[in-house]
């Protein structure tokens, strides 16, 4: 996990470029191939840029906020995502039929599908994301890991791609237990398993391969060194089609439950200036190596005991947690995505990027933490989001909105921005307490619990803390409260 080759970024490839050409001179109408809060977010970015927006919807989302706000909505299929939002032919037909000249995929669904990106380009549509070859080359975790290593970015000790128990066991013995079994095409913890010894590895490997095959249609796995006290640090990067690449600071996403992020913040607490600069430099090295021409995120695992870090993966899309980076940098990342997709240069240079204060985001899920986070679909009978100086709510919800059982349970993101981390945490707690949601249970109380906990306040939370300690503490507290 050597990092000797990483030096501080110079920003030499980035030149200051005033946005003299409006995006509306290049693009006119954008199809938004997504739903929920990210669809609403992109609609609003299009409106601010003077662009028309068209959203695709399933039958379950025809009356959703995105459909109401967009210039036009096109229903492309039934509620099931496979028959609507994941139906490439239906999405493309909607884009062409509505006279769109660009497609924004948001996150999830088709956002990292290289075939969809290629099909957009083949039909003469601007794909608002990295070019298809970047999407294809980095979507394979093993290939992305090889790119990182070749670029001098630290990587964890790991095996080659394999489906052989013998090869995996040999590699694990070389690396040293415990190790992680990871799916090459994985995400969200699927196809991932921690193993403590060879017997457990051989026992869990077939299940990991089967899970990866079912989830991604790709059963390939590899074995990687497991870090016991790991933090999840990621760097927001963006590039344009003229060779400029910049980072917009880092985020800490260590507050996770079952590999799903719960709380995200920027900047990451407790990093020395030296380590922070090295992580930024590593992200820039990777972005330059792939010739990044859109927004993306370089993710790292950080060892809280050794202060070493290593490449984890690259996400070729906008992230759920992008608002915290926008808050501290003042840069509209979605608008910047659209700008660079239109062929315009970055509107800022690396030396113009500033980190102002601290921002923290809490994901609000329609789930019941007291019942092992069971999804709670239904109709919101009352919706009163918090507001005030430094508080932002990204959501598609309103009174009367239907929370469908067919999709991810994320219903909102509540973001607080303040001069200090402590003030931002206090402001976010107050915002979650002000939030009123009736008709469905949410994770607002659990988010408040995490934000108040000493493990979060001291910056010592690791990626396994909620699963090992936090969730059980919350349940016990809830059971004791009348």
N, C-alpha and C positions, 0 to 999 in steps of 0.2 A: 504494500500500500504506500509505496514511496511517492513523494510529491516534489522531489528535488527539481524536476523539470518545469514546474509551474512558477512563473514570475508574475509580478503585478501587471495588469493590463495597461497598455499605453493609450488605447483608444485611437491608434494611428490610422486604422482603416475608416474611422468615422469622421466625416466632415460636416460642419454646420451647414444646414441647408434650409433656408427660409422657405416656408410653404407658399411659393408664389403662384402655383397652379392649383386651383380648387379641384377636389376630387370629382365634383359634378361636371367638370369639363371632360372627364375621361369615362366615368361610369354614370349610368342614369337610374337603373333599377336593380335592386338586390333581392334575390330569393333567400329566405332564411330557413334552412333545412333543420329546424329544431323546434323545441317547445319550451314551456315554462319560463323561468326567470331569465335564462340566457337569451331566449327569443325576444323577450321584452327589451332586454339590454341592447341587443343589436338593432332592433327597430328604432330605439331612441338615438343610437349613434348615427344611423342612416339619416334620420330626420335632422340632426344637428349638422350633418355634412351636406344637406340639400339633396339627398337621394330618396327615391321612392323605395318602399319596402313591400315585399310580398312574403307572407308566411304560409308554409304548408301546415296543415293540421290533420289529425285523425278525427274520426267522428266524435271521440271523447273530448276533443279540444276545440270544437267549432265555435264555442261561445267563450273561449278563454281570453285573457287580457291581451295576449299577443295578437290574436285575430282582431280584437277590437281596435287596437292601436295602429296596426299596419294599414297601409293604403289598400291592400287587398289580401284576402285569405283564400287558399285553395285547399279543399278537403281531398286528400289523396288515398284514404283507405280507412278500414275499421280500426278499433282501439289498439289492437295488438301491434306492438312496434314492428314486428317482422312484416306486417302487412301494410305498414304506413311509413314511419320514419326511417326504417331500414330498407325500404323498397327503393333501390337505386333508380330503377326505370320510372317509377311513379314520380319521384322527386325531380328527375331530369325533365320528364314530360311537363311537369308543372312549371319549371323554370323557363322552358322554351315556349310553352303555350302562353305564359304571362308576359312574354317579351323581355325577360330579364337578361342582363348582360353579365351578372356575377352571382355567385353562390357563397353564402357564409354558412358553414356547417356547425358553428358553435362548439360545444364539447360533447363527448359521447356520441352515440349513434354513428353517423358516417364521417365524423370529423377526422379520424385517422385511418380511413379506408383508402388505400392507394388506388384501387380500381375505380372508386367513385371520383377521386380527384382526376384521374386520367380521363374518365368519361366526360367530366365537365370541360376539360381542356379540349378534348376531341370535338365537342359540340360548339366550340368557340366561346365558352363561358369562362370568365375569370374566377378561379378558385381562390377564395379568401383564406389562405393558409399556405404553409410551405408547399413547394412544388411537389408533384407526385413522387419523384424519385427520393426526395428527403423523407416523405411520409413512409414510403416502402422500406427504405434503408434503415430507418430508426425505429420502426414499429416492431421489428425483430430485436428482442432484447440482447441476444447474443451478438448480433451484428453491430448494434449500437455500442455494446461493450468493447468490441474490437476496434471500432472507430475511435472511442475514447482512449484506449491504450495506445493506438498509433499516434494520437495527437498529444501524447505525453500527459494525459489526465490520469490521476490515480484510479486504479480499479482494484476491487477485492480479489483475493485469490479464488479461483473458480475452475470448473471443469470445462471441457468441450461439450457441445450439444450432444445428447445421447438419449437413448431409450433403453439402454442396457443396464440392468442392476449391477452387473459385475463391473462395468466401466465406471458407473456412478460411485460404487463402493471404493474402488481403487483411488478415484479422485478425492473422495472424502477423507480417506486415510492419509493421503498426501497433504491435504489442506489442514486437517485436524478438526475433530468434532468440538462443539456442535456446528452443523452446517444447515443451510437452507436449500430445499428443493424448490426450484423456480421454473415456471412455465415460460418458454421462449416468447410466446405471444401473449403472456399474461397481463393482468391488471386487476386492481382492487382486491388483491390477496388470493384470487382464484388460482388453483394449481400451485399454491405455495404452502410449504410445510417445514417446520423446524424439526430436526432430528438430532438425537443426542448420541447415537452409536450406530454401528453397522447393522445390527439386527433391526432397529427401528427404521433405518433407511430402506432396507430391503422390504420391510412390511408396508411402508407408506408409499413407496415409489409407484406401484401399480395404480393406487388411488389417485395420486397426483397426476399421472399421465391420463387417466380416464377423465378426471375433472377438467384438465386442460383441453382435451379433445372435445368434450361436451360443450365447454364454454366458448372455445375459440376455433374449433375445427382443426387444431394443431396440437398434437400430443407431445411435441418435443420439449425436453426439459434440460436444465443444467444445474449443477451443484455449486454453491457459493458459500464462502466463509460467513458465519453468523456473528454479528456484533451484539453482545449482551446488553450494554447500556447505549443504545443507538438513539440518535436524534435525526430527524428528517429535515434537511436543509435544502432548499431549491433556489435557483437563480432565474429570474425573469430575463429572457434575452429577446432581442428582436433585430432583424436585419432587413435590408431592402435589396432590390434587384440591381443595385449599382455597386455592391461589394461592401457596403457599410454594415457594421455589426456593433451593437451596444448592449450593455446590461442595464437593468433598472432595479438593481439591488437584489437582496435575498429575502426569503421568507422562511420562517420556522413553522413546520407543519407536524410537529412531534405528537401533538394531542390527537391520537388516533384510536379508534375502536374497530377491531377486526380489520385492520389495514385501511379503514376509511377515515378520512380526516374529519375532525370535529371542530377544532379551533385552529385558526391560522393567523400569523402575525408577521409584520415587517417593521423594522429590521429584526433579525434573529437575536435574541438576548444572549449575553454571556460570551460572545466571541471576541477574541482579541483582534486588534486591528490587523495584525499579521495574518491570522487565519482567515479573517473576512476577505482581505485582499487576495489571498491565494484561491479561495473558493470562487470569487468573481473572475479571476484570471483563468481558472480551469473551465468555467462556463463559456468564457469568450473563446478559449482555444477549441472547445468542442463546436461551438457555433460557426467558427471560421472553417473548421475542418469539413463541415457538411455544407458550407456556403449558404447558410440560413438566409432565407428571403421573406420571412414573416415572423410572427410571434411564436415563441416556444419556451419551454421550461427545461432546464438541465437540473436533474434531481440528484442529490448526494445523500449518502449515509454518513453521519458524523459520529465518531466514537467519543462519547463524553468523558471517558477515562484517559484517552491518549491525545485528544484534540486532533486526531488524524481524520481525514475524510476520503471518501472514494465514490466514484461514479455509480449511480443507481440505474437511471434510465433517462430518456429524453421524451418529452411530450410535445408532439408537433401540432399544437393547437393552443387556444386560449384556455386558461385554467379556471376552475370554479373560484379560486381564491385571488384572482387578479385584482379585485378592488383594493386590497390592502397595499399593493404596489402602486396603484393609481393614487391612493390617498397620500402616501409619503413622498411620491415623486411629482405629483401634479400632472402626470402624463395620462391622457386618455388612450389606453392600450387598444381598445376595440376600434376606435377611430384610426389609430396608427396602423393597425392591421389592414384596414380598408385602404388607407392611403398607399401603403407599400404594394398592396395587391394591384392597385391601379397603375403601378410603375413609377410612382413618385418617390423621391428620396425621403429618408427619415427626416422628421421635422426638428430633430435635436441632435446634438453631438454628445459623446460620452462625457466631456468635461462640463456639459450643461446639466447633467443629471444630479439632482440633489436629494438628500433624504431628510425630510422635514418632519420631525417628531416621530410618533409611533402609531401604528394602526393595527387593530385586532378585529378579526371576523369570527362570528359564531354561525355555524350552519344550523338552520332551523329545519328539523325534520318532522314529518307527520308520523311520529312513532311514540310508543309508550315506554319510557326507560324503566318504569317499575315492573313491566311485564317483558323483560328481556328485549326491549326495543322492538316490540311487535309493531308492524305497520298499522296505521289508523286511518284508512281512507274514509271519506265521507264528505259532507257538505259543510263549509265554513258558514256558520250563521252570523258571526260577528267578527270583523277584522279591523283592528285599530293599531296600526304600526307605530312605533316610537318615532320621534323627530327631535329636532333641536340642533344646536351648533355642534358640528363634528360627528353627527350621526347620519348614517346612510342605510337604507333598506333596499335591497334588490329582491324583487318578488313579482310573481304573477298573480298573487292572491288578492281577493276582495270579498266583501260580504256576499255570500251566495255562490262563491267559487266551489267547484267540485274537485276534491282531491281523489284522483283516479287510482285504483289498485293496479293499473297496468304499467306504471312507470316508477322511476326512482322517487323516494319519499321526500326529497328536498323541496321545501315550499318557500324558503326565503333565506337570505343571508343578511345578517345584521352587523354593520361595521361601525366601529368607533375610532376616531382619530383625535389625538391629543398631543401636547408637547412631550409627555413622558409616558413610559410603558405603564406605570402605576396608574396614572390619570386615565389612560386609554382603557385599561381593564375596569376601573371604577365606572367610567362612562358607559362601557358596554354592559356591565351588570345592571346599571340603572335603566338602560334601554330595554334589556330583556324583561325587567320587572314592569316596565311601562307597557310593553306589548300585551295586547288582548287578542286572544284567539279562542273563539267558542265554536263548538260543533265537531272538533277533533282534538285529540291529545297531541302535544308537541314536546320537543326536547328542550324547550326554553329553560325549564328548571334545572335540567342536567347541565346545560351550558353555563348557567350561573354558578352551579356547584363547582365546575372545573375552574372557572375564572377566579373564584374565591379561594381555591385550595392552595396551601403552601407549596405544593409541588409545582404548580403553575407560577405562582407569584415569585418564587425563587429562580425560575428558569431552569429547573432541574428535571422537568417532565421528559420522559423518554417514550418511544413509540409503543412500548408494551405496558406502560403504566396503567392506562385505563382498563385494559383487559385483565391485568394481574391484581390491581388494587382498586382503582377508581370506581368502576361500575359496581363492584360489590359494596364499597363504602356508601355509595349513593343509595343503593337498594336498602341497606341497613338503616341509613338515616331516614329514609322514607317510611320504613316499617315502624320506626320508633316515634314518628310524628303523628299526632292524633289527626 
